[in-house]
């Protein structure tokens, strides 16, 4: 209906001039019209830029149109493979949920709606790289942050680069006593504190604003689903590992977190288990980013052969 109204208005504006000319009790009515582009429009009070009626109508339509749903509206929470975590974030889970998305003409996957932002991760690795060539676990000075937000970011096609939201990434570290922590606890650690205790290595930042980063350990933990939320990540069972689409059976991948106990180590997911390695080692890199809030899904069903398309 909205589209029909728009087309009708866009063709012309009908202006009815009703004149009552009475001749022996007979009323005569004159009807005429003007093309809307020819009618002057006073825009001084509306805030619009157009000076004709047709232009004003087009501006108002663009402002009010809601033809395409937001990503969160397009993917309802009751869909298979989705649930809310303890913090109200919407998470995808399972061995192979329908969360594939076309980004940069590549396959990526939607992690979920985290902190009210759509978070996605590349489906395939960029290759093996060091977390930091300088053997320091300060992310802001790391070679990998520089590469992801420089060389790699600049290689993304412009239409997709414009979809990326520069966002705050948390940089909490894994403390020595976190061998038996749940996804819930890691979510807090990433924000630098758990049970009131700071878990940041000396001189390391609490967070950073960037375009591209890495996955959190909580992203990995929640991806196994509700049945695994009471399972400690360091001792994930085979069942929880196999029901996790982020699990890589033959890879050691870098996470965003550093090790709060050792200044030269960062946290990895080593064939499904949580580990810590020297930042100079080379492991798989899976870039992670947030989409701008106005990005919408136009088509697709989230399967690998028919991923969601964006605009």
Residue pairs with C-beta under 8 A, 6 or more apart in sequence:
2 65
2 67
3 67
6 57
6 61
9 36
9 57
10 54
10 57
10 58
12 33
12 34
12 35
12 36
13 33
13 34
13 35
13 36
13 39
13 53
13 54
14 33
15 32
15 33
15 34
15 39
16 31
17 30
17 31
17 32
18 29
18 30
19 28
19 29
19 30
20 27
20 28
20 29
21 27
21 28
35 54
36 52
36 53
36 54
36 57
37 52
37 53
37 54
37 55
38 52
39 52
39 53
39 54
40 51
40 52
41 48
41 50
41 51
41 52
41 53
41 55
41 56
43 49
43 50
43 51
43 56
46 56
48 55
48 56
48 59
48 60
49 55
49 59
50 56
50 58
50 59
68 296
68 297
68 298
68 311
69 296
69 297
70 293
70 296
71 110
71 113
71 118
71 291
71 295
71 296
71 297
72 90
72 113
72 118
74 296
74 297
74 308
75 82
75 110
75 297
75 302
76 82
77 83
77 84
77 90
79 98
80 97
80 98
81 92
81 93
81 94
81 97
81 98
81 99
82 90
82 91
82 92
82 93
82 97
82 112
83 90
83 91
83 93
83 225
83 226
84 90
84 91
85 91
85 183
85 184
85 187
85 222
85 229
86 184
86 187
87 187
89 112
89 113
89 114
89 115
89 222
90 112
90 113
90 114
91 111
91 112
91 114
91 222
91 223
92 99
92 109
92 110
92 111
92 112
92 223
92 245
93 222
93 223
93 224
93 225
93 226
93 243
93 244
93 245
94 223
94 225
94 243
94 244
94 245
95 242
95 243
95 244
95 245
96 245
96 304
97 245
97 302
98 301
98 302
98 303
99 109
99 110
99 111
99 245
99 302
100 107
100 108
100 109
100 123
100 300
100 302
100 303
100 304
100 307
100 308
101 107
101 108
101 109
101 110
101 120
101 300
101 302
101 307
101 308
101 310
102 108
102 300
102 307
102 308
102 309
102 310
103 120
103 122
103 160
103 163
103 310
104 156
104 157
104 160
105 157
105 160
106 122
106 123
106 124
107 122
107 123
107 124
107 304
107 307
108 120
108 121
108 122
108 123
109 120
109 121
109 123
109 245
110 118
110 119
110 120
110 302
110 308
111 119
111 120
111 121
111 215
111 219
111 223
111 288
112 118
112 119
112 222
113 119
114 219
116 293
117 165
117 167
117 290
117 291
117 293
118 290
118 291
118 295
119 219
119 288
119 289
119 290
119 291
120 288
120 289
120 290
120 291
121 215
121 219
121 246
121 286
121 287
121 288
122 286
122 287
122 288
124 286
125 251
125 253
125 284
125 285
125 286
126 152
126 284
126 285
126 286
126 287
127 284
127 285
128 282
128 283
128 284
128 285
129 143
129 144
129 147
129 254
129 282
129 283
129 285
130 143
130 144
130 279
130 280
130 281
130 282
131 137
131 142
131 143
131 144
131 254
131 266
131 279
131 280
131 281
131 283
132 138
132 139
132 141
132 142
132 143
132 144
132 266
132 279
132 280
133 143
133 280
134 141
134 142
134 143
134 279
134 280
135 264
135 278
135 279
135 280
136 142
136 263
136 264
136 279
137 173
137 201
137 204
137 258
137 259
137 262
137 263
137 264
137 265
137 266
137 279
138 201
138 203
138 204
138 205
138 258
139 145
139 171
139 204
139 205
139 208
139 256
139 258
140 205
140 208
142 279
144 214
144 254
144 285
145 208
145 210
145 213
148 210
148 211
148 212
148 213
148 285
148 287
149 210
149 211
149 212
152 212
152 287
153 161
153 164
153 211
153 212
156 164
162 292
163 291
163 292
163 295
163 310
164 211
164 212
164 289
164 290
164 291
164 292
165 211
165 289
165 290
165 291
165 292
165 293
166 209
166 210
166 211
167 209
167 210
167 211
167 289
167 290
168 207
168 208
168 209
169 207
169 208
169 209
169 210
169 213
169 256
170 190
170 191
170 192
170 206
170 207
170 216
170 256
171 190
171 192
171 200
171 204
171 205
171 206
171 207
171 208
171 256
171 257
171 258
172 188
172 189
172 190
172 191
172 192
172 193
172 199
172 200
172 206
172 257
172 260
173 189
173 199
173 200
173 201
173 204
173 257
173 258
173 259
173 260
173 261
173 267
174 189
174 199
174 217
174 257
174 258
174 259
174 260
174 261
174 267
174 274
174 276
175 189
175 194
175 197
175 199
175 260
175 261
176 260
176 261
178 185
178 186
178 189
178 194
178 199
178 234
179 232
179 234
180 232
180 234
180 235
181 189
181 232
181 233
181 234
182 221
182 229
182 230
182 231
182 232
182 233
183 217
183 218
183 220
183 221
183 222
183 229
183 233
184 218
184 229
185 194
186 216
186 217
186 218
186 221
186 233
187 216
187 218
188 194
189 199
189 217
189 257
190 216
190 217
190 218
190 256
190 257
192 198
192 199
192 200
192 206
192 207
193 199
199 260
200 206
200 260
201 258
201 259
201 260
201 261
201 262
201 263
202 263
204 258
211 289
212 287
212 288
212 289
213 256
213 287
213 288
213 289
214 254
214 255
214 256
214 285
214 286
214 287
214 288
215 246
215 253
215 255
215 256
215 286
215 288
216 255
216 256
216 257
217 233
217 255
217 257
217 267
217 269
217 274
219 246
219 288
220 233
220 244
220 246
220 255
220 269
221 228
221 229
221 233
222 229
223 244
223 245
223 246
224 231
224 236
224 240
224 241
224 243
224 244
225 240
225 243
225 244
227 239
227 240
227 243
228 236
228 237
228 239
228 240
228 243
228 244
231 237
231 240
233 274
234 273
234 274
236 272
236 273
241 247
241 272
244 272
246 269
247 272
248 269
248 271
248 272
248 284
249 271
249 272
250 271
251 271
251 283
251 284
252 268
252 269
252 270
252 271
252 275
252 277
252 283
252 284
253 268
253 269
253 283
253 284
253 285
253 286
254 266
254 267
254 268
254 283
254 284
254 285
255 266
255 267
255 268
255 269
256 288
257 266
257 267
258 265
258 266
258 267
258 279
259 265
259 266
259 267
259 276
262 276
264 278
264 279
264 280
265 276
265 277
265 278
265 279
266 276
266 277
266 279
267 274
267 275
267 276
268 274
268 275
268 276
268 277
268 283
269 275
270 277
277 283
291 310
295 310
295 311
296 310
296 311
297 308
297 309
297 310
298 309
298 310
298 311
299 308
299 309
300 306
300 307
300 308
300 309
301 308
302 308
